[in-house]
Amino acid sequence: MCGRRAERRYLSRIRLPVLALVGLLGGCEAPPPPVEQDAALLAGVAALLAPGAVPGPLDLPADHGTHPSQGLELWRLQARVEETDGRAHLLTLGVVRLTLATPPDPPLSAWRGDRLLWGWSQRLGPVGVAFEQRRARAVLGLAGTRPDPPRVWVRDWTLALGPGRPPWRLRFEDAAGRRLVLAGGAPALGLARLAATLGAEATTAGPQGYLLPGLSVSGQLLVDGRPRAVEGRAWFEHLWAGGGEGAGVGLRLTRLTLQLDEARTLACVELRRAEAGGRPIPGCVLVTDDGQVRAFRRRELRLEAQERGTHPARWRLEIPALALAVALAPWEDAPGPIAPGVAVRVAGSVEGRVIDGWGWVESGGPGQRIRGEGE
């Protein structure tokens, strides 16, 4: 029975979105679920991206390491890379750690452990969609985390996080031959900095984390089973939380991370009531490769969803102080939500220059309404 009775007691302490993740990661090793079932698995990631208590202040380099005392932790990179012939690919790759509870001492079995890790990668490109995943308990060296130097691994996937201050240097590799190196010198963008654009003060009660924007990425991917040299731009995200219900019940949070060009990354959030009524509260932070950070609050920008649905991908964003006006539309090859966001193209202009960028849009919380509906 793989200790299912004891495990059920542990699961009662975890919020419902995470139960979907636990059910598929499971106590016993099993064949991976088919791709069409992965929406349920991605609900575990959504627990880290959903609205909750206000993020706390960032403490680097310590926070760049692992957080074993927290029930949930996410490491994720998102990138646009090109092959030498110019063919472009969008890539998202991440690892989630879920802690169920403290295991008995001594453990009932060498195969029993309190930590589950799931890794996924999805690539969009001219040859279609490629999806992979790895799952394992943190036992017998199959998966785990190390604090110094910080490292995360799931079976043959390894993510080395590098130093906890600029210049950043992260490395991913697997047994199939994929190798990616991410490097950059822009400052980390803490979630509390984004929350401040909504008028919130930082606490230590809610989800914590940060974004490393404006990273260069180079290395090798497998395309049609053959190694291809690639290079491009990326960002890296590290989030952690206790796994309980947040303070944002009844609210819906949308996060937009946009690579405008080679030197500028724009991170935006929008908080709204799940039910009709009230005005959404948006905020944005612009980070440039030379380390400049500019924040914009609700009266300094205009952010509007252009479609209905729980995961709107079409948006329009204007920031007059930057002479910025861009439209977001789904990446044409995207099959739908990707862990758990939607890949988008970013088209428009900023300071008189044409923008042809890319990004991800992620929404968490109850069903969403667009502006004007039901108001």
C-alpha positions as CSV (number, residue, x, y, z in Angstrom):
1,M,0.0,0.0,0.0
2,C,3.1,2.2,0.0
3,G,2.0,3.8,3.4
4,R,-1.1,5.3,1.9
5,R,-2.9,5.5,5.3
6,A,-0.1,7.6,6.9
7,E,0.2,9.7,3.7
8,R,-3.5,10.6,3.8
9,R,-3.0,12.2,7.2
10,Y,-0.2,14.3,5.7
11,L,-2.3,15.3,2.7
12,S,-5.0,16.8,4.9
13,R,-2.6,19.6,5.8
14,I,-2.1,20.7,2.1
15,R,-4.4,22.9,0.2
16,L,-6.6,21.5,-2.5
17,P,-4.6,22.7,-5.6
18,V,-1.6,20.8,-4.3
19,L,-3.6,17.6,-3.8
20,A,-3.7,17.2,-7.6
21,L,0.1,17.4,-7.7
22,V,0.5,14.9,-4.9
23,G,-2.0,12.5,-6.5
24,L,0.0,12.3,-9.7
25,L,3.4,12.3,-8.1
26,G,2.1,9.5,-5.9
27,G,3.7,7.3,-3.2
28,C,4.5,4.5,-5.6
29,E,6.5,4.9,-8.8
30,A,4.1,4.7,-11.8
31,P,4.2,5.5,-15.5
32,P,4.0,9.3,-16.2
33,P,0.5,10.6,-16.8
34,P,-0.4,11.3,-20.4
35,V,0.1,14.9,-21.5
36,E,-3.6,15.7,-21.5
37,Q,-3.7,15.0,-17.7
38,D,-0.9,17.5,-16.9
39,A,-3.4,20.3,-16.3
40,A,-4.1,18.7,-13.0
41,L,-0.5,18.3,-12.2
42,L,0.2,22.0,-13.0
43,A,-2.3,22.9,-10.2
44,G,0.5,22.3,-7.8
45,V,2.5,25.1,-9.5
46,A,-0.5,27.3,-9.4
47,A,-0.5,27.1,-5.6
48,L,2.7,29.2,-5.7
49,L,1.4,31.7,-8.2
50,A,-2.0,32.3,-6.6
51,P,-2.9,35.5,-4.7
52,G,-2.2,35.3,-1.0
53,A,-0.5,37.3,1.7
54,V,1.9,40.0,0.6
55,P,5.4,38.7,-0.2
56,G,8.1,39.4,2.3
57,P,11.4,41.2,1.8
58,L,14.2,39.5,-0.2
59,D,17.4,38.4,1.6
60,L,20.2,37.6,-0.8
61,P,22.4,35.6,-1.0
62,A,20.7,33.4,1.6
63,D,17.4,33.3,-0.3
64,H,19.1,32.0,-3.5
65,G,19.6,28.7,-1.7
66,T,16.9,26.1,-0.9
67,H,14.1,26.5,1.7
68,P,13.5,23.1,3.2
69,S,11.3,24.5,6.0
70,Q,8.7,25.7,3.4
71,G,6.1,23.3,2.1
72,L,6.4,24.3,-1.6
73,E,9.3,25.5,-3.7
74,L,9.6,26.3,-7.4
75,W,12.6,26.9,-9.6
76,R,11.8,27.8,-13.2
77,L,13.5,29.3,-16.3
78,Q,11.7,30.7,-19.4
79,A,13.6,31.5,-22.5
80,R,13.5,32.4,-26.2
81,V,16.5,30.8,-28.1
82,E,17.6,30.6,-31.7
83,E,19.5,28.0,-33.6
84,T,22.4,29.0,-35.8
85,D,20.1,29.0,-38.8
86,G,17.7,31.5,-37.0
87,R,14.9,29.0,-36.1
88,A,13.4,30.3,-32.8
89,H,12.1,28.2,-29.9
90,L,10.3,29.2,-26.7
91,L,11.2,27.1,-23.7
92,T,9.9,26.8,-20.1
93,L,11.6,24.4,-17.7
94,G,11.0,24.1,-14.0
95,V,11.1,21.9,-10.9
96,V,8.6,21.9,-8.0
97,R,9.4,20.5,-4.6
98,L,6.5,19.5,-2.3
99,T,7.0,18.6,1.4
100,L,4.2,16.4,2.8
101,A,5.3,16.1,6.5
102,T,8.1,15.0,8.6
103,P,8.7,11.3,8.0
104,P,8.8,8.8,11.0
105,D,12.1,8.3,12.7
106,P,13.4,5.7,11.8
107,P,11.7,5.7,8.4
108,L,9.4,2.8,7.6
109,S,11.2,2.2,4.3
110,A,14.1,3.5,2.3
111,W,11.6,4.4,-0.4
112,R,9.5,6.6,2.0
113,G,10.3,10.3,2.0
114,D,8.6,13.5,2.9
115,R,9.6,15.4,-0.3
116,L,8.3,14.9,-3.8
117,L,9.9,16.6,-6.8
118,W,8.5,17.0,-10.3
119,G,10.3,18.6,-13.2
120,W,8.8,19.5,-16.6
121,S,10.0,21.2,-19.8
122,Q,8.0,22.3,-22.8
123,R,9.4,23.7,-26.0
124,L,7.5,25.5,-28.8
125,G,9.2,25.9,-32.1
126,P,9.0,25.3,-35.9
127,V,8.9,21.6,-35.5
128,G,5.9,21.6,-33.0
129,V,5.7,21.1,-29.3
130,A,8.0,18.9,-27.2
131,F,7.1,18.0,-23.6
132,E,9.2,16.1,-21.0
133,Q,8.9,15.5,-17.3
134,R,10.7,13.8,-14.4
135,R,9.2,12.7,-11.1
136,A,10.7,11.2,-8.0
137,R,10.7,11.2,-4.2
138,A,13.8,12.6,-2.5
139,V,15.1,9.2,-1.5
140,L,18.1,7.1,-2.5
141,G,19.6,10.0,-4.4
142,L,16.7,9.9,-7.0
143,A,15.9,13.6,-6.4
144,G,16.7,16.3,-3.9
145,T,18.1,19.7,-3.1
146,R,21.4,20.9,-1.7
147,P,22.0,24.2,0.0
148,D,25.7,24.8,-0.6
149,P,26.4,25.2,-3.5
150,P,22.6,25.4,-4.2
151,R,21.5,22.6,-6.5
152,V,18.2,20.8,-7.4
153,W,17.9,17.5,-9.2
154,V,15.2,15.1,-10.4
155,R,16.6,11.8,-11.7
156,D,18.9,12.8,-14.6
157,W,18.0,16.5,-14.6
158,T,20.3,18.9,-12.6
159,L,19.9,22.6,-12.0
160,A,23.0,24.3,-10.5
161,L,22.0,27.7,-9.1
162,G,25.4,29.3,-8.8
163,P,26.2,32.3,-6.6
164,G,23.5,34.2,-4.7
165,R,24.5,37.6,-6.1
166,P,25.4,39.1,-9.4
167,P,27.0,38.1,-11.7
168,W,24.5,35.2,-11.9
169,R,25.4,31.9,-13.4
170,L,23.0,29.0,-13.5
171,R,23.4,25.7,-15.4
172,F,20.9,23.0,-16.4
173,E,21.8,19.6,-17.9
174,D,20.4,16.2,-18.4
175,A,21.5,12.7,-19.5
176,A,20.0,13.2,-23.0
177,G,22.5,16.0,-23.8
178,R,20.6,19.2,-23.1
179,R,22.9,21.9,-21.6
180,L,21.9,25.5,-20.9
181,V,24.0,28.2,-19.2
182,L,22.2,31.3,-17.9
183,A,24.3,34.4,-17.0
184,G,23.6,38.0,-16.3
185,G,24.3,41.0,-14.0
186,A,20.9,42.7,-13.5
187,P,19.6,42.9,-9.9
188,A,17.1,40.4,-8.6
189,L,13.5,41.6,-8.6
190,G,11.8,40.5,-5.4
191,L,8.1,39.8,-5.3
192,A,7.8,42.4,-2.6
193,R,9.0,45.1,-5.1
194,L,6.1,44.0,-7.4
195,A,3.6,43.9,-4.6
196,A,4.6,47.5,-3.7
197,T,3.3,48.7,-7.0
198,L,-0.2,47.5,-5.8
199,G,0.2,49.7,-2.7
200,A,1.0,46.7,-0.4
201,E,3.6,46.7,2.4
202,A,6.0,43.7,2.6
203,T,5.4,41.1,5.3
204,T,7.0,37.6,5.9
205,A,3.6,35.8,5.9
206,G,3.0,35.1,2.3
207,P,4.7,33.5,-0.7
208,Q,8.3,34.7,-1.1
209,G,10.6,34.8,-4.1
210,Y,12.3,36.7,-6.9
211,L,12.9,37.0,-10.6
212,L,16.3,37.2,-12.3
213,P,15.6,39.1,-15.5
214,G,17.7,39.8,-18.6
215,L,19.8,36.7,-18.6
216,S,21.7,35.5,-21.6
217,V,21.3,31.8,-22.3
218,S,23.5,29.5,-24.4
219,G,24.0,25.8,-24.8
220,Q,22.4,22.9,-26.6
221,L,18.9,21.6,-27.0
222,L,17.6,18.4,-28.7
223,V,15.4,19.2,-31.7
224,D,13.9,16.1,-33.5
225,G,16.3,14.0,-31.5
226,R,19.4,15.9,-32.7
227,P,21.6,18.3,-30.7
228,R,21.3,21.9,-31.8
229,A,23.4,24.8,-30.5
230,V,21.2,27.7,-29.3
231,E,21.5,31.1,-27.7
232,G,19.1,33.8,-26.6
233,R,17.5,35.5,-23.7
234,A,15.9,34.2,-20.5
235,W,14.7,34.9,-17.0
236,F,14.8,32.7,-13.9
237,E,12.2,32.5,-11.1
238,H,12.5,31.1,-7.6
239,L,9.4,31.0,-5.3
240,W,8.6,29.3,-2.0
241,A,5.6,29.2,0.4
242,G,4.2,27.3,3.3
243,G,1.4,25.7,1.2
244,G,-1.5,26.9,3.3
245,E,-4.4,29.1,2.2
246,G,-3.4,32.6,1.4
247,A,-5.1,35.9,2.3
248,G,-6.2,36.4,-1.2
249,V,-9.3,34.1,-1.3
250,G,-11.8,35.7,-3.7
251,L,-9.1,37.6,-5.6
252,R,-7.5,36.8,-8.9
253,L,-3.9,37.6,-9.7
254,T,-2.5,37.9,-13.2
255,R,1.3,38.1,-13.8
256,L,2.9,39.2,-17.0
257,T,6.6,38.8,-17.6
258,L,7.7,40.4,-20.9
259,Q,11.0,40.5,-22.7
260,L,10.7,43.8,-24.6
261,D,14.1,43.6,-26.3
262,E,17.6,42.5,-25.6
263,A,18.1,45.0,-22.7
264,R,14.6,45.4,-21.0
265,T,12.4,43.1,-19.0
266,L,9.0,44.2,-17.8
267,A,7.2,42.4,-15.0
268,C,3.6,43.3,-14.3
269,V,0.8,42.2,-12.0
270,E,-2.9,42.8,-11.9
271,L,-5.1,42.1,-8.8
272,R,-8.8,42.0,-9.2
273,R,-11.9,40.6,-7.5
274,A,-13.0,37.3,-8.8
275,E,-16.6,38.4,-8.9
276,A,-17.9,41.5,-10.8
277,G,-17.4,44.8,-9.2
278,G,-14.5,47.1,-8.4
279,R,-11.6,48.1,-10.6
280,P,-8.5,46.0,-11.2
281,I,-5.2,47.2,-9.6
282,P,-2.2,46.9,-11.9
283,G,1.5,47.6,-11.4
284,C,4.7,47.1,-13.3
285,V,8.4,47.1,-12.8
286,L,10.9,47.7,-15.6
287,V,14.4,46.2,-15.2
288,T,17.2,46.9,-17.6
289,D,20.5,45.0,-18.2
290,D,22.5,47.9,-16.7
291,G,20.8,47.5,-13.4
292,Q,18.2,50.3,-13.5
293,V,14.8,49.5,-11.9
294,R,11.7,51.7,-12.4
295,A,8.3,51.0,-10.8
296,F,4.9,52.1,-12.2
297,R,1.7,52.1,-10.2
298,R,-2.0,52.0,-11.3
299,R,-2.3,55.7,-12.2
300,E,0.9,55.5,-14.3
301,L,-0.2,52.7,-16.7
302,R,-3.2,51.1,-18.4
303,L,-3.5,47.3,-18.5
304,E,-6.6,45.6,-20.0
305,A,-7.5,42.1,-20.9
306,Q,-8.9,41.9,-24.4
307,E,-10.7,38.6,-24.0
308,R,-12.8,36.6,-21.5
309,G,-11.7,33.4,-19.8
310,T,-9.8,32.2,-16.8
311,H,-6.4,32.4,-18.7
312,P,-6.7,35.5,-21.0
313,A,-3.7,35.8,-23.2
314,R,-4.6,38.9,-25.2
315,W,-3.8,42.1,-23.4
316,R,-3.0,45.7,-24.1
317,L,-0.5,47.6,-22.0
318,E,0.3,51.3,-22.1
319,I,2.9,53.2,-19.9
320,P,2.9,56.9,-21.0
321,A,6.2,57.7,-19.1
322,L,8.0,55.1,-21.4
323,A,6.0,56.0,-24.5
324,L,5.1,52.3,-24.4
325,A,2.1,50.7,-26.1
326,V,2.1,47.0,-26.7
327,A,-0.4,44.3,-27.5
328,L,0.0,40.7,-26.3
329,A,-1.3,37.8,-28.4
330,P,-0.8,34.0,-28.0
331,W,2.3,32.5,-29.5
332,E,0.8,30.8,-32.6
333,D,2.3,27.4,-31.8
334,A,1.1,27.4,-28.2
335,P,-1.2,24.4,-27.5
336,G,-2.7,26.2,-24.4
337,P,-1.6,26.9,-20.9
338,I,2.1,26.1,-20.2
339,A,2.9,25.3,-16.6
340,P,0.5,27.2,-15.9
341,G,0.9,30.2,-18.2
342,V,0.3,31.1,-21.8
343,A,3.2,32.0,-24.1
344,V,2.6,35.3,-25.9
345,R,4.1,37.6,-28.5
346,V,4.6,41.3,-27.6
347,A,4.2,43.8,-30.4
348,G,4.1,47.6,-30.4
349,S,6.5,50.4,-29.6
350,V,8.5,51.9,-26.7
351,E,10.2,55.3,-26.9
352,G,9.7,55.4,-30.6
353,R,11.2,51.9,-31.3
354,V,9.3,49.0,-32.7
355,I,8.9,46.1,-30.2
356,D,8.8,42.5,-31.3
357,G,9.2,40.6,-28.0
358,W,7.9,37.6,-26.1
359,G,6.7,36.6,-22.7
360,W,4.4,34.6,-20.5
361,V,1.0,35.5,-18.9
362,E,-0.1,33.6,-15.8
363,S,-3.4,33.8,-13.9
364,G,-4.3,32.3,-10.5
365,G,-7.5,32.4,-8.5
366,P,-11.2,32.0,-9.3
367,G,-12.7,32.7,-12.7
368,Q,-11.8,36.1,-14.2
369,R,-13.8,38.8,-15.9
370,I,-12.6,41.4,-18.3
371,R,-12.9,45.1,-17.5
372,G,-16.4,46.4,-18.0
373,E,-18.1,43.0,-17.7
374,G,-20.7,43.1,-15.0
375,E,-19.7,46.5,-13.7
